[in-house]
Amino acid sequence: MERYCVLIATFMLILHLVQAQNPTGLINVGCGLSTREPPYRAPGTGFTYTSDTGLVNSGETGKIAREFEANYSRPFLTLRYFPEGVRNCYSLNVSRGTKYLIKAKFVYGNYNDQNIGPDFDLYLGPNLWTTVTKNDSIQEIIHVTRSDSLQVCLVNTGNSIPFINVLELRPLPKSAYVAQSGSLKFLFRRYLSNSGRTIRYPDDIYDREWHALFLENTWAQVTTTLNVDVTNSDEVPQDVLAAGATPLNDTETLKINWDLEPPTSKFHFNMYFAELQTLKANETREFNVTLNGKIIYGPYSPVLLKTDPVLKREPFECADGACLLELVKTSKSTLPPLLNAIEAFTVMDFPQMETFEDDVIGIKKVQDAYVLNRTNWQGDPCVPKQFLWDGLGCKYSDISTPPLITSLDLSSSGLSGNISQALQNLMHLEVLVLSNNSLTGEIPAFLADMKSLMVIVLSDNNLSGSVPRSLIEKKGLMLHVNNNPHLSCTTGSCVNEVSMGPSSSSYTLQVSFHNVESQRYISDSLPLPVPKFGPFDVPPLD
C-alpha cells in the first residue's frame, strides 16, 4: 500500500511539473520515449516532452543511429515504429471545436540499420493528410477538431515501415487563420532576413517556426531595433517583423515563387508588412501585389513600425501549379517595395465524416469492458472502409454523414464474465454475436430495450438463469441461445423449461427479421447453426 501511494504521488508530481512547464493546451509527445525515463525539457523552447505510452497501443521503440545524433535536438533522437498492422493510431485528448496547429515530425536516422527511407501515409482521423517520403521532415496542419479525441494514424502502404519521432499540438485562437473552408496544410513560412536564424517559441507564442529567407545578390536588407506594433498580426514575433527585404535594384520587383503539389491545389497565403524606415518628405513607398501577373492587392503603402497583415480568406489557384508572387512599385513610388514575412498553406478538405460519436464512445467502452486488444481496433471504427475494425459492420450514407455501427461480432473472442452493460451504448446496433465464448451470468433485459437490435446470438456460452420475457416477446427479434447448459426458459417461451443445453428437447421461437417471418427449430438432431456475419451481411433465414 505504501509503495502504491509513493507511485501515485510520483505520478502527480510529474503531471504537475509538466503542466507548470507547458503553456495551457500544448501537447508535446516524445514518441518512443521509454516510460522509465522521466519527462524532459527540450533545449531552446523549454517545452516538456512526455512518453507516448498510453496514447498508442502498438509499435516498437527505437533510436536514430548514433552518427546522426549530433544533428538533432533531443526530441528527435527517439522514435516509435510500426512493423505490425496496416494502420496504427495515436489517440489524443483535445478540446472539441478548437483550432490546433498540429505538427508531426519525422527523422529516419537509419534507426533500423537498413537505409530504407520512409514511404507511408499519414492520416488525420479518417482522412488522408499526406505521404511521408523524406528522411527528415515536419508535417504541419491547422485543423479544427470535431470531437474530444484526435486520431493521428500512420498507414503502411507496403513500401516501408511507418515511424514517428514527435507529435505536437498548439491551440490557436478562433480568429487566427480564418479560411472559407477546409484545413490548412503548411506549405512554407518565411521571414525575409539574412540572419539564418529559425524563430519559434518562446518568441512565437503559438510555436510557429519561422525560417529566414534572403537572396544575397537580389535583395537589400532593411532592419530596425525599435519595437514594431504587432497587435493585428496574429502575434507574429517582433524579430520576424523587425526585418524586411527590398529589391537591390530600386526599379526591380520583389519576387517569390513556389510550386503546388498537386498542381490543382487551392492555397492561402498571408503577407506581413511594416515600414521599418522613417521616410523623408519627398519619399514614397507604394506597390501592388500580383500573382502570376494579376493584381490581387494594392496599391499599398506599409505603415511605419506597425504590422499591417494582408490575410486573404478566399483561396487562390495557379496555372499548372506554378506560382509567382511579385511586389511591383507604382509609378508615383520613389522607393522599392518591402516585404517582411510570408506564409502559405494549401487547402485540405476533409470530407469524410468520422463515425457517429456516441457509437465510437460505445464501442470503446465495450473494448475496455472486455479488454479487447485487436490489432486493427485503432483509429476510426468505420472509416476509411478499408480499415474497418474486425467484427464490426457499419452503415454508410454519404461522406458528409457520420457512419453508424450496426453489427458487432465478438464470437470466439475469449470473452468471460457477464454480458457487459457497455453494449447498450451502441444505440444503432442491429446484430450482436457473442457466441462461442465463456460468458456467465444472466442474459440482461437491457438487450430488449435496444430498439434497433434484431439479431442476438449468444450460443455456446455458460449463461444461466432465465431468458428475459421481454426478449422473447420482442417482435421481430431473432434470438440464438442454444448450448448454454445452465440457461432455462420462462414459461411459454419454449417446450423445455429446464435446460437449453445439448440434451434439451426441441423448442420453437417465432421470429422475424426485415419483415420476413420464420420458424426456428432447435433440437439434438437439428442444431441451429451459428451464423458468421460479414460487415454488411443479413443473417440467412433458410
N, C-alpha and C positions, 0 to 999 in steps of 0.2 A: 504494500500500500504506500509506504514511504517513497519507494522508487517511482511508483506511478505518479505521485504528487510532484516529485522532482522533475519528471519528464514534462508534465503539464506546465509547470512553472517555467521550464526552459523554453517550451514552445511559445508561451505567451510573451516571454521576454523578447524572443526573436521576432515575433509578429509586431510587437511594439516598436522595436528598433527599425524594422522595415517600413512601417507606417510613418515613423518620425523622419526617416531619411528620404522617402519618396514623396513628392507632391501628391495631393489628393487625386485619386483616379488613375494615376500612372501605373502601368503594369510592365515589369521587366523580368523576363523569363530567360534564365541561362539553361538552354537545352542541353541535356546530358550531364548537368552538374549533379554530382553524387549527393545523396541525402546525408551522407556522413560529413559533407563539407558545409560549413555554415554560410549563410548569405554573405556576400562581399560587396564592397563599394568599388565601382569602376572608376579608374583614373579619368580625369577630365570633367566628366559630368557629375561625379559623386553619387550616381544612382546606385541603389542597392538591387542586386540581382539574386533571385532565388531559384531553387531547383524546379524542374518541370514535373517532378514526381507528383502524381495526383491530378495532373492536367491531361495526361495521355496514358492509355492503358497498354501500350505496346512499344516495341522498338528496343534497341540496344544502345548503350552509351559508348562514346569514343572520344578521341582527341586527335587534333590535327598533328601531322608529323612534326618532329622536333625541329627540323630545319626551317619550318615556316613560322615557328612561334614568335620569333623576333619581329615579324612584320605586322603583328596584330595585337590588339589590346585583349585583356583577359576574357571578356565575354565571348570572343570568337574562338578561344582555344578548345572548348569542349563542344560536343555535338551529340545529337541523337539520330541514329539511322534506323531504317525500317526494312530489314531483309525479308520479312514475312508479311503476307497480306497485300492486297491491291491498294486499299485506301486506309490510311492511318491518320487519326484526327486529334488535334488539341481542342479541348473544350474550356473556354474562358468565361468566367462570370463578368458580365458587363451591365451597364445601365441601359435599359430599353430606350430607343429613340435618341440616343446620344451620338453625336458626330465624333468619330475617332480618326486619328492619324495612326494607321496600322503599319508596322514595319516588320518584315520577316527577313532575316539576314543569313547568308549562306557563304561559308568558306570551306571548300573541299579539302584543301591542305593534304591531299593524299592520305587521308585518315586510315584507309583500308589497304594501303600499300599496293594498289592495283593500277594507279594512274589512269583511271577511267572517269572522265569528267561527268558532271551532272546532266541529266536529261529526263526531267519528270515534271508532272503538272502540280500546280498549287491551286487549291480551291478555297473560296470563302463561302462557307455554308454549302449549298448545293450548286453553286455557280463557279465556273472556271475563272480564276483570277489571272494566271499567267503560266508560262512554261519556264522552268529554271534550266538554263543551259550554260551558264558561265561559272567558272571555278570560284569566283569571288563576286558576289552581287548582293544588292539590297533591293528588295521589292517593297514598294510603298503604295498605299492607297488611302484615300479619305472616304469613309463609309459611315452611313448612319445605321445603327443596329436596329433590327426589327423585333428582337426578343431580349430576354435577360441572359442569354447564352450565345456565345460566338464560337463557331466551329472553323478552325483553320486546318485544312486537310492536305496531306501530301499523297499523291497518287502515282503509283508505279505504272508507267506506260510500256514497260518491257525493255527500256533502253539502259537504265541504270537504277541503282538503289537510292531511293529518296533519303535526304538528310536535312537537318536544320540546326543552326547554331544559336540563334537568338530570336525571340519574339518580343515586340514592344508595342504597347498601346498608349496613345496620348489623347486624352479628351480635348475637344476643341469647342469653342462657343458656337451656338447655332448661327450666329451672324457671319461666321468666317466661311469662306469658300462656298458661297451660295451658287448653285447651278440649277438650270431648268429641270434637269432630271439626271438620274444615274449617280454612280460613284465616280470618284476622280482618281485615276491611276497615274502615279507620278511619272513624268517624262524628264524634266530637269528643273533645277533650282540653282540660279547663279547670281552672284553679285559681282559687279564689274570693278575688279581690283587686281593690282599686281602683287598683293601680299602673299598669295599662295596658301592662305590660311583657310581652314574649314571652321565655320561658326555654327555652334549648336548650343544646347543647354550648358550653363545657365544663362548665356546671353540671349538665347531664344527660349522664351518660357514654354513654348509648345514643342521644343526639341526638334524643330525643323533643321535640316542640315544644309547650310549654305556653302557652296563651293565657289572659290574665286575663279573668275574668268577674265583674261586680259590678253589682247593681241598686241604685242610689243611694237611691231612695225606698222600698226594700223591705227591704234588708239592713243590718245593722250589721257593721263590720269588726272582727275580732279578730286581733291580731298578737303576735309575741314576737321578742325579739332573742337569745333563748337557743337553743342547739342542740337540734334535735329528733332523737331516735333513729330512723333510717330503716332499721334492719337488716332488717326484714321487709317492706319496701315495694318490692322490685324496683328499688332505688336511685333512688327518686323524689328530686329535688333538695331540699335544705334550704329554699331560698327558696320552693318550691311549698308546703311543709308549714308554713312559719312564718307563714302567713296563713290565715284562715278567715272564714266568714260565719255569722251567726245572723240569724233574723228580727228586724226592727226592733221589732216588737211581740212581747213575750215570749209572748203567747198564740197567736201565729200559727204556722203550719207553714212550713218552708223548702221551696220548690217549684222544680223544674227540669223543663221539658217539652221534648220533641223529637218529630219525625215520622220515620217509617221509609219508605224507598222501595226496593223495593215494599212495600206495607203488610203483606204476609205475612212479611216478613223476620224471621228469628230474630236475636237480638243478645245480646252480653255487655256488662256494664259493671263497672268497678272503682271503688269509693269509697274514699277515703283520709281517715282521721280521726286527729286528735291534739289532745288538750286543751292549749290554749295559756295558760290562766289557772289560777293556784293557787286552788282553791275553798275557801271558808270552811267551817267545821264544819257549818254549817246549810244549805249549798248542795249541790244535786244536779243533775247534767245527765244525763238519761236519755231515750231516744226510740226509737221504732220507725221502720223504713223501709218505706214502702208503694209499690207500683207499681200505678197505676190502682185505688187503694183497697184492695188486698190486701197484707197484711203479708208481706214477704219476708225481713225480718231484724229482730231485736230481741226484747225490749228491750235497749238497748245504751248503755254509758257510755264515752266516749273516755278514753284513758289519758294522764296528764299527760306532755307532751313526748316521747311515744313513738308512732310511727305504728302504727296497727292497721288494715291494709287489709282491706276486705271484697271478696274475689275469688270470685265465683260461677262454678263450672265449667260448670254446666248453663245452656243458653241460655234466654232469655225471649222472649215474643211480646206484642204489644199489639194490642188490637182496633182494626181499621181503620187500624193503623199509627200511632196517636196515643198517645204515652207521657207519663205524668205521674208523676214521682218526688216523693214527699213524705217529709220527716222530721218526724214527729209526736211531740211531747213526751208522756211518760206522765203519769199522774195524780200520781205522787209526785215528779216533777221540779220543781225550783224555777227552773231555767234553761232557756232555749230550746235547741233542737237546734243542732248545729255541724257544718259540713262544710268540709273543707279543699280537696279536689280530686276530680275525677271524670273518667273517660274511658269511651268506649263504642265498640263495634265491631259491625258486622253480620257474621253467619256466612256465609262463602262456601265452599260445597262445590265443589271442582274435580273432577268425576267422571271426566272424560276422561283416560285414561292416556296418557302420552307414548309415542311409538314405541319398540319394544324397543331398549334402549340400545346393544347390540352392533351392531344394524343401523344405528343413527344414526352410530356411530363408523365403521362400514364405508363408508357412502355418503359421508361427509365425506372419508374417505381417497381414495375414487375421485374426488371433486370436486377435491381437492388434486392428485392424480396427473395429471389431465388439464386442470388449470387451467380448470375449468368455471365460467363467470360468467353463470349464468342468472338472470334477474330474479326468478323466484319460488322459487329454491332458497334460501329463508331460513326460519327457524323450524323447527318440527317437520316432517319429511318427509311424514308420512301424515295428520296430523290438525291442525285440523278437515278433513274431507273436501273442503270447497270450496277449500282451499288446498293440495291435494295437489301435490307437486312434478311439473313436467313430465317425462314419460318414466318415471315410477315407477308401479308397481302395488302395492297393499298388501292384506293380508288382515286383515279386521276380524272380531272375535268379538263382544265387547260392550265398553262404555266402560270397564269395570273391568279389561280385559285389554289389554296393550300390543299395538298393531298390528304386523304383520311386513311387511317389504319383500320382495315375492315376484317382481317383474319390473322390469327396467331396460332401457329403450330409449334408446340413445345413437346411433341411426342418424343419418347426415348431420349430425354434430356437429363436424366438423373435427378429429377425433382423429388424432393421429400418434404415432409411437413404438411401443413394444411393447404387447401386451395386459398391462395392469397387474396385478401381484400383489395390489393393493388389493382387487380383485374378490372374492378368496377370503374376505374378511371378511364378505361378505353370505351368511351360512350358510343363510338361508331362501330364497334366490333360486331360482326355478323357470324363469324365462325371461330370457335375456340376448340383446339385439340390439345388435350393434356394426357393422352393415352400412353401406356407402357412406361410408367414412372413408379415411384414409391410413395405416392401421396396418401396421407392418412386423414383421419377425422371425418366430419360430416360434409355433405355437399351443401354449400352455403345457399341460403334462399336469395341472396342478392343477385344471383345469376338470372333469376326470373325477372328482376327489375331492370335488367339491361335491355332496353326496348329494341335495339337492332339485332340482338343476339338470337339467331335462329338455329344454329347447329352447335351442339356441345358434345364432345367426345371425351369421356372420362374412363374408358375401358382399360382393363389391365392395370389397376392400382390396388391399394389396400384401404379404400374408403369404407366407412362404417356408418351406422345409423340408418335413417330412412331418407328416401328421396323426397325432397320437399314437395308437398302437394301443388304449390304454386308453379313448379317446373312442369309437373305432369299435366297441369291444366292449361298451361300457356299455349294458346292457339298458334299452330304452325311450327312449333318447336320440334326439332329432331334431336333426340337425346340418346346417347350411347353410353351405357353404364355396365356392360357385361364384364365378367371376370373380375369382380370385386367381391371376394368371398364373404365379407362381413357386412355387406350392404343389404338392407331389407327394404321392402316396398310398403308404401302406405296403402291402406285399404282401398281396393278398387282400381289401383293403378296397374296391377299385374296379377297373374294367377297365383304365383308363389309368393307369399308374403314374408317368407323367412330368409330366403337367400337368392342372390343373383349370381352365385358362383358358377363354376363349370358344371356342377351337378344339379343345377336348378332345372325345374321343368320349364317349358316354354311360356312366354307371356307376350302379350300384344300391346303395342302402343300405336295409337292413331296420331300420325304426324303429317305435317305438310311443309313444303319449302318452295318459295317462289310461286305460291298459289297452286302447287301440284300436290294432290292428296296421295298418300302412300300408306301401305301396311308394312310394318317391320315385324318379323317373327324371329325370336331368339330361342334357341334350344341347343341341347348337346349335339344333335346331328346337323344343325344348320346354324353355326355361329355367325354372328354379324361381323362382317369384315370391317376393320378399322381403316377408314379412307385416309390416304395421304394427299393433302390438298396442295396444289401449286398456288402461286400468288394470286391467280385470277380464276381458279377452277371452282365450279359449282359442284358440290358432292353429288355423286350419281344416285339416282332414285330408281334403280332397277328392281 
